[in-house]
Amino acid sequence: MTGHRHVLLILATSISLFAMSLIFACGEKGNRYDTNLLENPSFEEVKGELPRGWELAPFRGLEGEKEVDYGIDRETAYDGENSFYFEGNQQTKKWFALAQELEVDGITHVRLRGALRLEEVGRTRGQYARCNFLLAFFDENHRRFQEMRFADKGTEARAGTTEWIVENRTFRVPRHTRYIKVYCILGMSGKVWFDDLSLEIPRPAPWLHTATRNFDFYWLAERPFPPRAMEKQQSLYEEYCRRLGVTSDARISYYLYPDSSTIKRMLSLKGVFYISWDDQEIHTIQPYEDHEIIHIITDPFGTPPRSICEGTVFYLQGGFRGKPLHPVARQFLAEKKLPSLTSLIDYNRFVFLPSSLSLPSIGSFVAFIVETWGMERLIELYRAAKGANAYLTFGPSFERVYGVSAGEAETRWRQFLARGAFAEPDTLQAPATSNERKID
């Protein structure tokens, strides 16, 4: 029986390697790797006032307002004979982008390249910080994955006067993307020329993979996960679920990169961490993660004020920068530095507080309401205060759940801190990673 299983394992491995070789040679779902997918990328073919295969997409402004100038320039080019330009000034109110849409299937990354040249580009009052290349992603029904922003990804917005600059960025693509729109855009005064664009599907990295109940772990051969790291990550996830009193069927794709230069190069990041909430993906150079996984667990129950979500994390972790929450908040209270609950709940005030002040304070408040009224009430608050990022809308939701006003709860919290009789926090022996993240 053992020999039979060994033969089957060899056969299965051979089939898997053969299938992978076909994927790498032909491309997933027929996509062509490392090939420019754009039509007429250097604007050499012209139809009317526009390059063939391209269109003008409205960006900002109303009908009848002064439009940005645009057209083909046959005397200035980075590649070939032509380039395309936009030119605006202080009177320009109606802005466009030059756009081309592509159909794709089953891809994870795209590489965007393009050249641009600037002449006295600068932003004045009422204008937009746009002088760059942008990407927008759509699903199979041609719906955006988000509607708040004009585009989803983009190169750096440029300004000033420059010779030709060549941008080269690789971007992660949302799962289920079927259409990608490429934009060349200007939203400021000055003149910019665009030329020699390219959108490619880069060849996938040779990720190795294994799975646990809630995680798909991916790594590259040069840096595997440490021994038992994946089991510890799964155990940590289950322990957080237990303490929250919930179950979670989430599947998280966890990508471990060999080093900071690799993750920055592969994802065009400035930092060394990336998370996709919609796709439930974590990309990091750390073999453990003990912050974002809590948000992934709680997110299906609702989205209360951002500060409550952050406070939940630090409550579960039992402290902030190695210090228990209540004693830190008590010290703030004694020094008259403890923020008001209003300033902690209002998003536009919370994000401007120093994290060393705001995070342990809201962590202490969340710990207090859990210790006073129980975890079930906190999960109910997640549901009741969904979408509330201001104290004005949060207050009624809080009172419905707890039976006391948020103001009364704050008063009791401050009295509790003043008394100073604190129990030891319920901490987890989590891996030694940073439990802070930028609030944006």
C-alpha positions in Angstrom: 0.0 0.0 0.0 2.9 2.4 0.9 4.5 1.8 -2.5 1.2 2.3 -4.3 0.7 5.6 -2.6 4.3 6.6 -3.4 3.7 6.0 -7.1 0.4 7.9 -7.0 2.2 10.9 -5.3 4.9 10.9 -8.0 2.3 10.7 -10.7 0.2 13.6 -9.1 3.3 15.7 -8.7 4.4 15.1 -12.4 0.9 16.1 -13.6 1.0 19.2 -11.4 4.4 20.2 -12.8 3.3 19.6 -16.3 0.1 21.7 -15.8 2.2 24.5 -14.3 4.6 24.4 -17.3 1.6 24.8 -19.6 0.3 27.7 -17.6 3.7 29.5 -17.6 4.1 28.9 -21.4 0.6 29.8 -22.6 -0.7 32.1 -19.8 -3.5 31.6 -17.4 -6.9 31.5 -19.3 -5.2 32.4 -22.5 -3.5 35.7 -21.4 -0.3 36.7 -23.1 2.6 37.4 -20.7 5.1 40.2 -21.1 3.3 41.5 -24.3 2.0 45.0 -24.8 -1.8 44.7 -24.9 -2.5 48.3 -25.9 -3.5 49.2 -29.4 -1.6 52.0 -31.1 0.6 52.6 -28.0 2.7 55.4 -29.5 -0.2 57.2 -31.2 1.3 56.8 -34.7 -2.1 56.1 -36.2 -4.5 59.0 -36.0 -8.3 59.2 -36.6 -9.6 62.7 -36.5 -8.2 64.5 -33.5 -7.4 61.4 -31.5 -5.1 58.4 -31.8 -6.9 55.4 -33.3 -8.0 53.0 -30.6 -8.2 55.8 -27.9 -11.0 57.9 -26.7 -11.6 61.0 -24.5 -13.1 60.2 -21.1 -14.6 63.1 -19.0 -12.7 63.7 -15.8 -14.1 67.0 -14.2 -16.1 70.0 -15.3 -19.5 70.9 -16.8 -20.8 71.3 -20.3 -19.9 74.7 -21.7 -17.0 75.4 -19.4 -13.5 76.1 -20.9 -12.0 72.7 -22.0 -8.4 71.6 -21.7 -6.6 71.7 -25.0 -5.5 68.4 -26.5 -4.2 66.8 -29.7 -1.5 65.0 -31.6 1.9 66.6 -31.6 3.9 65.6 -34.7 7.1 67.4 -33.7 7.6 66.1 -30.1 7.9 62.4 -29.5 9.6 59.9 -27.3 9.0 57.0 -29.6 8.1 57.2 -33.3 6.8 60.4 -34.8 3.9 61.4 -32.6 2.9 62.1 -29.1 -0.4 63.2 -27.5 -0.7 66.3 -25.3 -3.0 68.0 -22.9 -2.5 71.7 -22.1 -4.4 73.7 -19.4 -4.3 77.0 -17.7 -6.0 78.9 -14.8 -9.2 79.3 -16.9 -9.5 75.6 -17.7 -12.5 74.1 -15.9 -13.4 71.0 -18.0 -10.8 68.2 -18.0 -10.5 65.0 -20.0 -8.4 61.9 -19.9 -7.2 59.9 -22.9 -8.4 56.3 -22.4 -8.2 52.8 -23.8 -10.0 49.8 -22.4 -8.8 46.2 -22.5 -10.5 42.9 -21.7 -8.5 40.4 -19.5 -9.4 37.2 -17.6 -8.0 35.7 -14.4 -5.0 37.9 -14.0 -3.4 39.0 -10.7 -0.9 41.8 -11.8 -0.3 44.3 -14.6 2.8 46.2 -15.5 2.1 49.8 -16.7 4.8 51.7 -18.6 4.8 55.0 -20.3 6.7 58.2 -21.1 5.6 61.7 -20.3 7.3 65.1 -20.6 6.2 68.3 -18.7 6.3 72.0 -19.3 5.5 74.3 -16.4 2.9 72.0 -14.9 1.5 73.2 -11.6 -1.6 73.2 -9.6 -3.6 76.3 -8.8 -6.8 76.8 -6.8 -9.6 74.5 -7.9 -7.4 72.2 -10.0 -6.6 68.6 -9.5 -3.3 66.8 -8.7 -3.3 64.8 -11.9 -0.5 64.6 -14.4 0.1 60.9 -14.7 -1.0 57.5 -15.9 -4.0 55.8 -14.2 -5.8 52.4 -14.2 -9.4 51.6 -13.4 -10.7 48.0 -12.9 -14.1 46.6 -13.8 -15.8 43.2 -13.2 -17.5 41.1 -15.8 -20.6 43.2 -15.6 -18.5 46.3 -16.3 -19.0 47.6 -12.7 -16.2 49.3 -10.8 -15.0 47.6 -7.6 -15.3 51.1 -6.0 -17.0 54.3 -7.1 -15.4 56.8 -4.8 -12.3 57.6 -6.9 -11.9 58.3 -10.6 -9.3 55.5 -10.9 -7.9 52.6 -8.8 -4.2 52.8 -9.3 -1.7 55.2 -10.8 1.8 56.4 -11.2 3.2 59.4 -9.3 1.5 62.7 -10.1 4.2 64.9 -11.7 4.7 68.6 -11.8 7.2 71.2 -13.0 9.2 71.1 -16.2 11.0 67.9 -17.2 12.5 66.0 -20.1 11.0 62.6 -20.9 10.2 60.5 -17.8 9.6 56.8 -18.2 7.2 55.4 -15.6 7.3 51.6 -14.9 5.0 50.3 -12.2 3.5 46.9 -11.4 0.1 46.8 -9.8 -1.9 44.1 -8.0 -5.3 43.6 -9.8 -8.5 42.9 -7.9 -9.9 39.4 -8.1 -12.5 38.9 -10.9 -11.2 41.9 -12.9 -12.5 41.5 -16.5 -11.8 45.0 -18.0 -9.0 47.5 -17.4 -9.1 51.1 -18.5 -5.8 52.9 -19.0 -5.8 56.7 -18.7 -3.4 59.5 -19.6 -4.5 62.6 -17.6 -3.8 66.2 -16.8 -5.8 68.2 -14.2 -3.5 71.2 -13.8 -2.1 74.2 -15.6 0.8 73.6 -18.0 1.4 71.1 -20.8 2.2 67.4 -20.8 3.0 65.1 -23.6 2.4 61.3 -23.4 4.0 58.6 -25.5 5.0 54.9 -25.8 2.5 53.3 -23.4 2.5 49.7 -22.5 0.2 47.5 -20.4 1.5 44.0 -19.9 0.6 40.9 -17.8 3.9 40.0 -16.1 4.8 36.3 -15.9 3.6 35.0 -12.5 6.1 34.4 -9.8 6.8 30.8 -8.9 4.9 30.8 -5.7 4.9 27.7 -3.5 1.6 27.0 -1.7 0.0 25.2 1.2 -3.3 25.6 3.0 -4.8 25.5 6.5 -8.5 26.0 7.5 -8.5 29.8 7.0 -5.3 30.5 5.1 -3.7 29.9 1.8 0.0 30.4 2.4 2.3 31.4 -0.5 6.1 31.8 -0.5 9.1 31.8 -2.8 11.7 29.1 -2.7 14.5 31.4 -1.4 12.5 32.2 1.8 10.1 29.6 3.2 8.0 30.2 6.3 9.8 29.3 9.5 9.0 25.9 11.0 5.4 25.7 12.3 4.8 29.4 11.5 1.7 28.5 9.4 0.2 26.4 12.2 0.9 29.2 14.7 -0.8 31.7 12.4 -3.9 29.5 12.1 -4.0 28.9 15.9 -3.8 32.6 16.5 -6.7 33.3 14.2 -8.8 30.6 15.9 -8.0 32.1 19.3 -9.0 35.6 18.3 -12.3 34.1 17.0 -12.8 32.3 20.3 -12.3 35.5 22.3 -14.6 37.4 20.1 -17.2 34.7 20.4 -17.6 34.3 16.6 -16.9 31.8 13.9 -15.1 32.7 10.6 -15.1 30.9 7.3 -12.8 33.5 5.7 -10.0 32.3 3.4 -7.0 34.6 3.6 -4.3 34.5 0.9 -1.1 35.2 2.8 2.0 36.1 0.6 5.4 36.0 2.3 8.1 37.9 0.3 11.8 37.3 0.7 12.8 40.8 1.5 11.7 44.5 1.3 13.2 45.1 -2.1 11.3 42.2 -3.6 7.9 43.2 -2.3 8.5 46.8 -3.3 9.5 45.8 -6.8 6.7 43.2 -7.4 3.9 45.4 -6.0 5.3 48.9 -6.7 5.0 49.8 -3.0 6.8 52.5 -0.9 6.4 50.4 2.2 6.6 46.6 2.8 3.0 45.7 3.5 -0.1 45.5 1.4 -3.6 44.3 2.2 -6.7 43.9 -0.1 -9.9 43.8 2.0 -12.1 42.7 -0.9 -9.8 39.9 -2.0 -8.7 39.1 1.6 -5.0 39.1 0.7 -2.1 39.9 2.9 1.3 40.7 1.3 4.2 41.1 3.7 7.8 40.3 4.6 6.8 39.1 8.1 6.0 35.4 8.6 3.3 36.3 11.2 0.4 38.8 11.2 -1.6 39.7 14.3 -3.4 42.9 13.4 -5.2 42.8 10.1 -6.5 39.3 10.7 -8.6 40.7 13.5 -10.2 43.2 11.1 -10.9 40.4 8.7 -12.6 38.4 11.4 -14.8 41.4 12.5 -15.5 43.0 9.2 -18.4 40.7 8.2 -20.3 41.8 11.3 -20.2 45.5 10.4 -18.0 48.6 10.1 -18.4 50.8 13.1 -16.2 53.9 13.5 -12.6 53.2 12.5 -11.4 53.9 16.0 -13.6 51.2 17.5 -12.1 48.7 15.0 -8.6 49.7 16.0 -9.5 49.6 19.7 -10.8 46.1 19.4 -7.4 45.0 18.0 -5.4 46.5 20.9 -7.9 45.1 23.4 -7.4 41.6 22.0 -3.7 42.0 21.9 -3.7 43.2 25.6 -1.7 46.3 25.2 0.0 48.9 23.1 3.8 48.8 22.5 4.1 46.2 25.2 2.2 48.3 27.8 -1.3 47.5 29.3 -4.0 49.8 28.0 -5.7 51.0 31.2 -2.5 52.2 33.0 -1.4 54.1 29.9 -4.9 55.8 29.6 -4.9 56.5 33.3 -1.6 58.4 32.9 -3.1 60.4 30.0 -6.0 61.2 32.3 -3.8 62.4 35.1 -1.8 64.6 32.6 -5.1 65.9 31.2 -4.1 64.5 27.8 -6.8 61.8 27.5 -8.8 62.5 24.3 -12.5 63.0 24.5 -14.7 60.2 23.1 -15.9 62.6 20.5 -12.4 63.2 19.2 -11.7 59.5 19.2 -14.9 58.6 17.3 -15.0 61.4 14.7 -12.8 60.0 12.0 -11.6 63.4 10.8 -10.3 64.2 14.3 -9.1 60.7 15.2 -6.6 60.5 12.2 -4.9 63.7 13.3 -4.3 62.6 16.9 -0.8 61.2 17.6 -1.1 57.4 17.4 0.7 57.1 20.7 -2.2 58.9 22.3 -5.2 57.8 20.2 -4.6 54.1 20.0 -4.0 53.2 23.6 -6.9 55.5 24.6 -9.5 53.9 22.3 -8.1 50.5 23.2 -8.7 51.3 26.8 -12.3 52.4 26.1 -13.1 49.3 24.1 -11.6 47.2 26.9 -13.8 49.0 29.4 -17.0 48.4 27.6 -16.2 44.8 27.0 -15.2 44.2 30.6 -18.4 46.1 31.7 -21.0 44.8 29.3 -19.5 41.8 27.6 -18.2 40.9 24.1 -21.6 40.1 22.7 -22.6 43.7 23.0 -19.4 44.8 21.2 -20.2 42.6 18.2 -23.8 44.0 18.3 -22.3 47.5 18.2 -20.4 46.5 15.1 -23.8 45.8 13.5 -25.7 48.7 14.9 -23.0 51.4 14.1 -22.2 50.2 10.6 -21.0 53.1 8.5 -20.9 55.6 11.4 -17.7 57.5 11.4 -18.9 60.6 13.4 -20.0 60.9 17.0 -23.3 62.3 15.9 -24.3 59.1 14.2 -22.5 56.8 16.5 -24.1 58.0 19.7 -27.7 56.8 19.0 -26.4 53.4 17.9 -24.3 53.0 21.0 -27.3 53.9 23.2 -29.5 51.3 21.5 -27.0 48.6 22.2 -25.8 49.5 25.7 -28.9 51.2 27.2 -26.8 54.2 28.3 -25.6 57.1 26.2 -22.1 57.2 24.8 -21.5 60.3 27.0 -22.5 58.3 30.1 -20.2 55.5 29.1 -17.3 57.9 28.7 -18.0 59.3 32.2 -17.9 55.9 33.7 -14.7 55.0 31.8 -13.0 58.1 33.1 -14.1 57.3 36.7 -12.9 53.8 36.3 -9.5 55.0 35.1 -9.3 57.5 38.0 -9.9 54.7 40.6 -7.0 52.7 39.1 -8.1 49.2 40.1 -7.2 47.2 37.0 -7.2 43.5 36.4 -4.4 41.9 34.4 -5.2 42.1 30.7 -6.1 38.9 28.8 -3.2 38.7 26.4 -2.2 36.3 23.7 1.3 35.0 23.2 1.3 36.5 19.7 4.4 36.5 17.5 6.7 39.4 17.9 5.5 41.7 15.1 4.4 45.3 15.1 0.8 45.7 16.0 0.4 49.2 14.7 -0.7 50.3 11.3 -1.1 53.6 9.5 -4.6 55.0 9.7 -5.6 56.4 6.4 
